[in-house]
């Protein structure tokens, strides 16, 4: 019950920040951009779907870096992490609560993105050749592969500040993009930020 109360409180704290808008605006923008591009592109449907999930996987580390920086910066401004080091609520429980908020919202954001793309690709562009189950399976794998990055970026934000978290997110997105190619062969499995893009490629 204590954890649930903390999670609810953390959701309320973020009400007047860009946190929720990012999780709504980014999916809508991504879906719109891809559907517009694919309406003119001549590449086949398999390449289109693969490219869509590759782009999501590459962008995720940067978005996670920004989100973790935003949440931790808000906590710092609210009370210089006072709640997280209080005797009533242990640091571990408070961190878990904030991680759950970010992970839940990240999952919802991904659901919006993937379902929006599926609807547009299936019913508007009429180019879809795949079942909804494939979309769900790839989305689940991609998201699970990113969870460790939330932990990493929360640590970076607390220890070194929001700038380091965002900067590392940019670097990780660049690395994951490079590791789609032969540059990542043999070493990608040791680099967490490249897991999602490699796993999603495995479906194709």
N, C-alpha and C positions, 0 to 999 in steps of 0.2 A: 504493500500500500504506500509506503514511503516513497518508493521509486516512482510509482504512478503519479503521486502528487508532485514530485519534482519534475517529471516529464511534462505534466500539465502546466506547471509554472514556467518552464522553459519555453513552451509553445506561446504562452501569453507574453513573455518578455520580448519575443521577436515580432510581435504584432505590428509595431510601428517602425520596423527596420525594412530594408530592401529584401530581406531574406525570402519572404513568400513570393514577392514579385519576381525575383530571379527564377524561382522554381516554376513559375507560370509562364513568364515571358520567354525564357530560353527555349522551352519545348515548342511553343507556338511558332517562334521565329525559325527554329531548325526545321520543323515540319514544312512550313510554308516555303522556305528556301529550297529544300530538296524537291518538293513537288513541282515547284516552278521550273527548276533546272531539268528535272526528269521529263517534264512535259515536252521539252525541245530536244533532249538528248537522244541519240540514236543507239546507244549501247544497249545490250540485252538486259532483260529483267534480273538475271542472276547477278550480273555485275552491279546493277543499280542497288539491289538489296545489300550486297556485300559492301559496297561503298558507303551506304547509309550507316550500317553498323560499325564499320571501320571509323567513320567520322565521329560517331558517338563515343567510341572507345578511346579515341585520341583526345577528344575534348574533355573527357571526364576528369583527368588529373588536374587540369587547370581550374575547372569549375569547383572541384573539391577543395583546392587550395584557396580559392576566393571565399567559399562558403565557410570553411573552418576559420579563416582569418576574420570574417565578419562576426561569427558567433563568439569567438574568443575576445575580439576587440570590444564587442558589446558588453560582455561579462566584465572585462577590465574597467570599462568606463562606469559601469553600474556600481562597482564596489571593489575594484582592484582584486578580483578573485576571492573576496571575503567569504562568500558562501561556500566556495570550494574548499576552503581550509578551516571552516568552522567545526566546532566539536559536535554539533548536533547532526550535521550531514557530512559524512566522511568524503574525502576527496574522490575516492573511487566511485562512490554512488553518484556524486554530482557529475563526474566525467562521463559515466555510463549514461546518465540522463540526457546530457547534451549530445552524446554520440547517437543515441536512439532517435532524438529529434531530427538530427541531420540525416541519418540513414533512412528513417521513415519518409521524410520529405524528398530525399533523393530517389527513393523507390517510386513514390507517387509521380515525381517529375518524369522518370523514365517510362512509367506506364502511359502517361499522357503523350510522350514523344512517340513511342512505338505504336500505340493504338491509333494515334492521329495519322501517322504515316501509313499504317495498314489500311485505314479507311480511305484515305486519299488515293493510295496506290491501287486499291481494289475497286473502288466505286467511282472515282473521278477520272483517274488516268486509265483505268481498266487494263493495267499492265501486270497485275499481280499473278504469279504462277504458283504461289506457295500457300500452304495452310497456315491458319493462325497459330497452330501448335509450334511451327518452326520459329515464328516471331517470339512467342513466349519463351521457348527454350533458349534462344540466343540471348534474349533480354535478361533472363535469370542468371545465365552464366556470366554475362558481361557485368552485371551488378555485383554478384558475389565476388568477382575478381577485383572489384574496386574497394571493398570494405576495409582492407588493410590500409589503404591510402587515407581513409578518414582518420584512423588511429595515428598514422604518421604525421598528418598535417595538424592535428590537434596538438600533438607534442611540439611541432615546430612553432606553432602560433603562441603557445604558452612560454616556451623556452626562449625563442628568438624574436618573436613578433610577427605581425601580419605580413609585413613585406617579404620576409623569408619564405613564409608559406606560399604566397602568391608566386614569388620568383621560382620556387621549386616546382610549383604546379606547371608553370610555363616550360621549364626544363623537362619535366616528365612527359608532357604532351609532345614535345619535340622528339624525345627519345622513343616514345611509343610509335610515333610516325615513322621514324627511321628504322625501327625494328620490325616493321612489316616486311621490309626488304631482306635481302640476303645478309645484310649487316647484323641482323639479329639472330641468325641461325646458330644454334648451339649455346647462345648466352642469354636469350630472352627469358628462359625459365628462372634465371637468377635475378631478374629485374622486375619487381612487382608491377610497375606502371605499364609494362608491356603485356601482361597476362591477358587482359580483356581483348585487345586487338588480335592477338594470336589465337585465342580461344574462339573468337567469333569467326575468324578466317577458316578455322577447322571445320565449320559447318558447310563450307563451300568447296 
